[in-house]
Amino acid sequence: METQKGDKNISARDSSSNLVNRQTKTDDTIINVNGIIIGGGEIVIIAGPCAVENREQLLETAKKVHSGGANLLRGGAFKPRTSPYSFQGLGEEGLQYLNEAREITGLPVVTEVMDTRDMEMVCNYTDIIQIGSRNMHNFPLLKEAGKCRKPVLFKRGLMATVDEYLLAAEYILKEGNDQVILCERGIRTFETSTRNTLDLSAVPVLKQKTHLPVIVDPSHGTGQRWLVPIMAKAAIVVGADGVMVEVHHKPEEALSDGQQSLYPEDFVQMVREIEEIARAVGKELYHYKPLPA
């Protein structure tokens, strides 16, 4: 890995022995989340609303994505927003709704933790802890995630290089938690036609450098509903182990990221198309049964 100016004590030799490095562990890491296998060669689909807004919204959307082919349910109980005046999430109330959605649908839950003080509470409710891009360099939070012993979905930072990203992931593994799922969600560039620039080249680079599973979030990567299915399919072609997309039963009423949230019927169509793409590259969707025409 390239040595950063502020990390003069980290040599190329030191970095090659990092726990995330494929030279340290040659076999792919496989993560079992309540029976759902991530990194085992089949494609997983994570779907759900950006934010848990209320019980009705979450349960309705959860049922839709479950019937549409999702393997895991995403939903934010705590929301890091650019503006402090935007909807910030429901906190523990949202976690309780996610717990109910899991009981109804059987889908394991992915939700974000933003504060070390909330780690224990979030761990008690969720199946996968999400560390968002804004917290990629929040080292105390990463250390606590490493101690939680729950799988961690770890998003790449807005302006992080691949090597910086992997060194940040090292903070989690160093605490004894090797159940880390890397997530490419777009980086900030000079381009303004999309919300971020989805760096799909990072997927094969990460797969070469590390043994950890890699998924792609085309919702945040593009910020535009019509682009999400296109980039989700492209993610499968370049070797991603799965995708995470935002779905809302009424995107036009969403309190967060409605413009990039799929309608349930669009999600169903996307899953069908991903199934075809996966087969074309010699893979299949995880436990996926073709939906009726």
C-alpha positions in Angstrom: 0.0 0.0 0.0 1.1 3.6 -0.6 2.5 5.3 2.4 0.6 8.5 3.3 2.6 11.6 4.3 1.2 11.6 7.8 1.9 7.9 8.3 5.7 7.8 7.9 6.0 4.9 10.2 3.9 2.7 7.9 6.1 1.0 5.4 5.0 -1.1 2.4 6.3 -4.1 4.3 4.2 -3.2 7.3 1.0 -2.7 5.3 1.4 -6.0 3.5 0.9 -7.8 6.8 -2.4 -6.1 7.6 -5.3 -8.3 8.5 -7.4 -7.2 5.6 -4.7 -8.1 3.1 -5.1 -11.1 0.8 -1.5 -12.0 1.4 -2.4 -12.5 5.1 -5.4 -14.6 4.3 -5.7 -16.1 0.8 -9.2 -17.6 1.2 -12.2 -15.3 0.8 -13.9 -14.4 4.0 -17.5 -15.7 4.1 -20.0 -14.1 6.5 -23.1 -15.9 7.8 -25.9 -13.5 8.8 -28.7 -15.6 10.2 -28.3 -18.1 7.5 -27.7 -15.6 4.7 -24.2 -16.1 3.2 -22.3 -13.0 2.1 -19.1 -13.6 0.1 -19.8 -17.3 -0.8 -20.1 -16.8 -4.5 -23.8 -16.0 -4.7 -25.2 -12.5 -5.1 -27.1 -10.9 -2.1 -29.6 -8.1 -2.3 -30.0 -5.7 0.5 -33.0 -3.3 0.2 -35.2 -1.0 2.2 -35.8 2.7 2.9 -33.1 5.2 3.5 -34.7 6.1 6.9 -37.2 4.5 9.2 -39.9 7.1 9.2 -42.8 5.4 10.9 -44.1 1.9 11.6 -46.5 1.7 8.6 -43.8 2.9 6.1 -41.2 0.5 7.3 -43.4 -2.6 7.5 -45.0 -1.9 4.1 -41.7 -1.4 2.4 -40.2 -4.5 4.2 -43.0 -6.7 2.9 -42.5 -5.3 -0.6 -38.7 -5.9 -0.8 -39.1 -9.4 0.8 -41.6 -10.5 -1.8 -39.5 -8.8 -4.5 -36.4 -10.9 -3.8 -34.4 -9.1 -1.1 -32.2 -11.2 1.3 -31.6 -8.5 3.9 -33.5 -5.3 5.0 -31.8 -2.0 5.4 -33.2 1.1 7.2 -31.7 4.0 9.1 -32.8 4.6 12.7 -30.1 7.2 13.1 -29.5 9.4 10.0 -26.4 11.5 9.4 -27.7 14.4 7.4 -25.9 17.3 5.7 -28.3 19.8 7.3 -29.0 19.7 11.1 -32.6 20.7 10.3 -33.2 17.6 8.1 -35.0 14.5 9.5 -32.5 12.8 11.8 -34.2 9.4 12.3 -36.3 7.9 15.1 -33.5 6.5 17.2 -34.5 3.5 19.4 -38.1 3.7 18.2 -36.9 3.1 14.7 -34.8 0.1 15.9 -37.9 -1.4 17.5 -39.7 -1.1 14.1 -36.8 -2.8 12.4 -37.0 -5.6 14.9 -40.7 -6.0 14.2 -40.0 -6.0 10.5 -37.5 -8.8 10.9 -40.0 -10.9 12.9 -42.6 -10.4 10.2 -40.4 -11.0 7.1 -37.6 -13.1 8.4 -35.1 -10.7 6.8 -31.9 -9.9 8.8 -31.5 -6.2 9.5 -28.8 -3.7 8.5 -28.8 -0.3 10.2 -26.3 2.4 10.9 -24.6 3.4 14.1 -23.2 6.9 14.4 -22.1 7.3 18.0 -20.0 5.1 20.3 -22.6 5.7 23.0 -25.3 4.0 20.9 -23.2 1.0 19.9 -24.5 -1.4 22.5 -28.1 -0.5 21.9 -27.8 -0.9 18.1 -25.9 -4.2 18.5 -28.9 -5.5 20.6 -31.3 -4.8 17.7 -29.5 -5.3 14.5 -27.9 -8.2 12.6 -25.4 -6.1 10.7 -23.9 -2.8 11.9 -23.4 -0.2 9.2 -20.6 2.4 9.4 -21.4 5.2 7.0 -19.1 7.0 4.7 -19.0 10.1 7.0 -17.6 7.9 9.8 -15.0 6.0 7.8 -12.3 7.8 9.8 -14.1 7.8 13.1 -11.6 5.5 14.7 -13.2 5.2 18.2 -16.4 4.1 16.5 -14.5 1.6 14.3 -12.9 0.2 17.4 -16.2 -0.2 19.1 -17.6 -1.9 16.0 -14.7 -4.3 16.2 -15.6 -5.2 19.8 -19.3 -5.7 19.1 -18.8 -9.0 17.3 -21.6 -8.3 14.9 -20.9 -8.2 11.1 -20.0 -4.7 10.0 -21.1 -3.2 6.7 -18.3 -0.6 6.2 -18.8 2.1 3.6 -15.9 3.9 1.8 -15.5 7.5 2.7 -16.4 10.4 0.4 -12.8 11.2 -0.5 -10.9 8.1 0.5 -8.4 6.2 -1.6 -8.7 2.4 -1.6 -5.6 2.1 0.6 -6.9 4.6 3.1 -10.2 2.7 3.1 -8.5 -0.6 3.8 -6.4 0.9 6.6 -9.6 2.2 8.2 -11.1 -1.3 8.0 -8.0 -2.6 9.8 -9.2 -0.8 12.9 -12.3 -3.1 13.0 -10.3 -6.3 12.3 -7.6 -5.4 14.8 -10.2 -5.5 17.6 -10.9 -9.2 16.7 -13.9 -8.7 14.4 -13.1 -10.1 10.9 -16.8 -10.0 9.8 -16.4 -6.9 7.6 -18.3 -6.3 4.4 -16.8 -3.5 2.3 -19.2 -1.2 0.5 -18.4 1.1 -2.5 -20.9 3.9 -2.4 -19.4 6.5 -4.7 -16.7 9.2 -4.1 -16.8 12.9 -4.5 -15.2 14.2 -7.7 -15.7 17.3 -9.9 -18.6 15.6 -11.7 -22.0 17.1 -10.9 -24.4 15.1 -13.1 -24.6 12.4 -10.4 -24.7 12.7 -6.6 -21.3 11.0 -6.3 -19.0 9.2 -8.8 -19.6 5.4 -8.3 -16.2 3.9 -8.6 -16.9 0.5 -9.9 -13.2 -0.1 -10.7 -12.7 -0.2 -6.9 -14.6 -3.5 -6.8 -12.0 -5.7 -8.6 -9.2 -3.7 -7.0 -10.6 -4.5 -3.5 -11.2 -8.1 -4.5 -7.6 -8.4 -5.5 -6.2 -6.6 -2.4 -8.4 -8.1 0.3 -10.2 -11.3 1.2 -13.3 -9.4 2.5 -16.6 -9.5 0.6 -17.5 -6.3 -1.4 -20.9 -4.9 -2.2 -22.0 -1.8 -4.1 -24.6 0.9 -3.1 -25.7 2.4 -6.4 -28.4 4.5 -4.7 -25.9 6.8 -2.9 -23.5 6.3 -5.7 -25.7 8.0 -8.3 -28.5 9.8 -6.4 -30.9 9.2 -9.2 -33.6 6.5 -9.3 -33.3 5.7 -13.0 -29.6 5.0 -12.7 -29.8 2.7 -9.8 -30.8 -0.5 -11.7 -28.2 0.2 -14.4 -25.3 0.5 -12.0 -26.6 -2.3 -9.8 -26.3 -4.6 -12.8 -22.9 -3.2 -13.7 -21.7 -3.9 -10.1 -22.5 -7.6 -10.6 -20.5 -7.7 -13.9 -17.4 -6.3 -12.2 -17.5 -8.9 -9.4 -19.5 -7.4 -6.5 -20.8 -9.9 -4.0 -24.1 -8.0 -3.8 -25.9 -4.7 -3.9 -27.6 -2.5 -1.4 -30.4 -0.3 -2.8 -33.0 2.1 -1.3 -36.6 1.2 -1.8 -39.6 3.2 -0.5 -43.3 2.3 -0.9 -44.0 6.0 -1.7 -40.7 7.7 -2.7 -42.4 11.0 -3.4 -43.3 11.2 0.3 -39.9 10.0 1.6 -38.3 12.1 4.4 -34.9 11.2 3.1 -33.4 10.4 -0.4 -36.7 10.0 -2.1 -35.2 10.9 -5.5 -32.9 7.9 -5.4 -35.4 5.4 -3.9 -36.9 2.8 -6.1 -40.6 2.1 -6.3 -41.4 -1.5 -5.2 -42.3 -2.5 -8.8 -39.0 -1.0 -10.1 -37.2 -3.1 -7.4 -38.9 -6.3 -8.6 -37.9 -5.6 -12.2 -34.3 -4.8 -11.1 -34.0 -8.1 -9.3 -35.2 -10.0 -12.4 -32.6 -8.3 -14.5 -29.8 -8.9 -11.9 -30.7 -12.6 -12.0 -30.1 -12.6 -15.7 -26.8 -10.7 -15.4 -25.6 -12.9 -12.6 -26.2 -16.0 -14.7 -24.3 -14.4 -17.6 -21.2 -14.1 -15.4 -21.6 -17.6 -13.9 -23.3 -16.6 -10.7 -26.8 -16.8 -9.2 -28.8 -14.8 -6.7 -28.7 -16.2 -3.2 -31.6 -18.5 -2.5 -33.5 -16.6 -5.2 -36.7 -18.1 -6.6 -37.9 -16.5 -9.9 -40.9 -14.3 -9.3 -44.1 -15.1 -11.1 -44.6 -13.2 -14.4 
